[in-house]
Amino acid sequence: MKRLTDAGCAINKVPLIVPDYPELTYSNIREAIEKYQPDVVGIDYLQQVSLQRIPGEKKYEKLGWL
């Protein structure tokens, strides 16, 4: 139980940044990454990210370049 408590305390000290945009776009994500320079990026609701893609380009290919 002590290890779990210690892990919870350690996680609690990690800063969490949640940029809030009216529309989630590739540009917004890129802008937040450049501004905050996080070690890890997590995107919830990835299917709702709006992307301008080249015809035939897959969404996962575009997101891979974040």
BAFI-3210 file (N, C-alpha, C; in Angstrom, 3 decimals, decimal comma, padded with zeros to 6 digits):
// residues 66
n [1|2|3|4|5|6|7|8|9|10|11|12|13|14|15|16|17|18|19|20|21|22|23|24|25|26|27|28|29|30|31|32|33|34|35|36|37|38|39|40|41|42|43|44|45|46|47|48|49|50|51|52|53|54|55|56|57|58|59|60|61|62|63|64|65|66]
n.u [000,816|002,006|003,724|001,900|000,706|002,956|003,489|001,173|001,515|003,808|002,883|001,034|002,589|003,402|003,167|000,141|-001,073|-003,721|-004,698|-007,338|-009,298|-011,664|-012,030|-010,388|-007,451|-004,827|-002,934|-003,439|-002,711|-000,008|000,903|000,484|002,256|004,720|004,683|004,497|006,292|006,161|007,016|005,499|002,668|-000,783|-003,700|-007,043|-010,047|-009,198|-010,285|-011,747|-010,103|-009,480|-008,173|-006,221|-005,745|-003,711|-005,163|-005,934|-004,142|-003,673|-005,294|-003,876|-001,298|-000,869|-001,127|001,033|003,150|003,137]
n.v [-001,192|001,227|001,747|002,320|004,617|006,298|006,449|007,739|010,219|011,119|011,339|013,314|015,584|016,160|018,441|019,173|020,039|021,397|022,461|024,442|024,499|025,832|024,340|021,424|021,193|020,163|022,221|023,616|021,680|021,354|023,947|024,085|022,086|023,198|025,498|024,594|022,484|019,632|016,470|014,286|013,672|013,482|012,693|012,914|011,657|011,442|010,984|013,248|015,276|017,844|017,784|019,028|017,388|015,850|014,646|011,230|010,763|009,194|009,566|008,788|008,920|011,633|012,582|011,349|013,014|014,969]
n.w [000,000|000,674|-001,484|-003,507|-002,480|-002,409|-005,168|-006,040|-004,792|-006,129|-008,787|-008,419|-008,252|-010,795|-013,436|-015,117|-018,175|-019,858|-022,702|-023,932|-026,635|-028,977|-031,274|-032,022|-033,683|-035,936|-036,065|-033,658|-031,771|-032,383|-031,828|-029,034|-028,189|-028,958|-027,366|-024,643|-024,486|-023,675|-022,060|-022,573|-024,619|-024,655|-026,372|-026,223|-027,628|-030,301|-032,812|-033,305|-034,077|-036,306|-039,502|-042,211|-045,021|-047,551|-050,518|-050,307|-048,301|-045,205|-042,021|-039,700|-040,670|-041,045|-038,393|-037,281|-037,739|-035,855]
ca.u [000,000|002,895|004,202|000,797|000,593|004,121|003,293|000,136|002,129|004,726|002,065|000,369|003,534|003,655|002,243|-000,769|-001,491|-004,860|-005,112|-008,747|-009,555|-013,027|-011,930|-009,074|-006,849|-003,399|-002,195|-003,584|-001,907|001,395|001,144|000,581|003,500|005,839|004,603|004,724|007,373|005,961|007,717|004,493|001,443|-001,913|-004,836|-008,282|-010,968|-008,356|-011,109|-012,362|-009,106|-009,687|-006,911|-006,224|-004,882|-003,545|-006,053|-005,345|-003,318|-004,403|-005,283|-002,793|-000,040|-000,769|-000,911|002,365|004,121|003,026]
ca.v [000,000|002,392|002,022|002,949|005,975|007,047|006,700|008,764|011,500|011,515|011,758|014,554|016,692|016,364|019,437|018,730|021,190|021,041|023,589|024,358|025,159|025,575|023,268|020,801|021,028|019,831|023,444|023,887|020,695|021,706|025,192|023,759|021,330|024,141|026,435|023,972|021,515|018,537|015,207|013,337|014,278|012,567|013,316|012,170|011,901|011,639|010,975|014,554|016,241|018,273|017,843|019,301|016,339|015,668|013,554|009,901|010,653|008,625|010,426|008,399|009,373|013,071|012,742|010,851|014,093|015,956]
ca.w [000,000|000,715|-002,845|-004,220|-001,933|-002,893|-006,604|-006,139|-004,406|-007,204|-009,929|-008,031|-008,413|-012,219|-013,975|-016,174|-018,959|-020,708|-023,532|-024,304|-027,905|-029,432|-032,265|-031,934|-035,003|-035,978|-035,756|-032,227|-031,057|-032,640|-031,105|-027,604|-028,000|-029,039|-026,250|-023,342|-024,630|-022,716|-022,278|-023,053|-025,129|-024,754|-027,049|-026,059|-028,746|-031,480|-034,020|-033,496|-034,524|-037,689|-040,233|-043,645|-045,554|-048,984|-050,935|-050,227|-047,094|-044,075|-040,835|-038,796|-041,256|-040,755|-036,961|-036,966|-037,900|-034,766]
c.u [000,868|003,406|003,137|000,619|001,739|003,982|002,245|000,668|003,055|003,947|001,411|001,264|003,821|002,663|001,408|-001,296|-002,601|-005,265|-006,564|-008,974|-010,994|-013,086|-010,514|-008,553|-005,384|-002,571|-002,259|-002,717|-000,428|001,786|001,334|001,871|004,698|005,863|005,021|005,877|007,258|006,816|006,778|003,264|000,374|-003,074|-006,032|-009,209|-010,201|-009,179|-011,734|-011,368|-009,354|-008,335|-007,145|-005,223|-004,784|-004,488|-005,319|-004,481|-004,184|-004,257|-004,127|-001,436|000,177|-000,448|000,467|003,431|003,996|004,367]
c.v [001,267|002,752|002,733|004,397|006,848|007,394|007,787|010,146|012,015|012,025|013,102|015,773|017,019|017,394|018,848|019,964|020,723|022,278|023,391|025,177|024,868|024,454|022,718|020,539|020,635|021,044|023,778|022,947|021,057|022,957|024,921|022,999|022,270|025,087|025,796|022,970|020,369|017,325|014,174|014,115|013,201|013,301|012,401|012,555|012,230|011,712|012,334|015,626|016,549|018,423|018,235|018,321|016,419|014,536|012,211|009,690|010,149|009,537|010,073|008,827|010,849|013,291|012,263|011,925|015,180|016,088]
c.w [000,000|-000,670|-003,666|-003,762|-002,425|-004,373|-006,810|-005,802|-005,508|-008,418|-009,649|-008,232|-009,874|-012,761|-015,116|-016,880|-019,901|-021,505|-023,977|-025,567|-028,337|-030,483|-032,198|-033,348|-034,854|-035,564|-034,270|-031,403|-031,176|-031,853|-029,604|-027,311|-028,016|-027,849|-024,930|-023,321|-023,621|-023,051|-022,887|-023,513|-025,219|-025,391|-026,899|-027,221|-030,022|-032,767|-034,291|-033,926|-036,000|-038,375|-041,677|-044,240|-047,064|-049,387|-050,933|-048,993|-045,939|-042,852|-039,906|-039,348|-040,939|-039,272|-036,533|-037,057|-036,845|-034,112]
res [m|k|r|l|t|d|a|g|c|a|i|n|k|v|p|l|i|v|p|d|y|p|e|l|t|y|s|n|i|r|e|a|i|e|k|y|q|p|d|v|v|g|i|d|y|l|q|q|v|s|l|q|r|i|p|g|e|k|k|y|e|k|l|g|w|l]
***
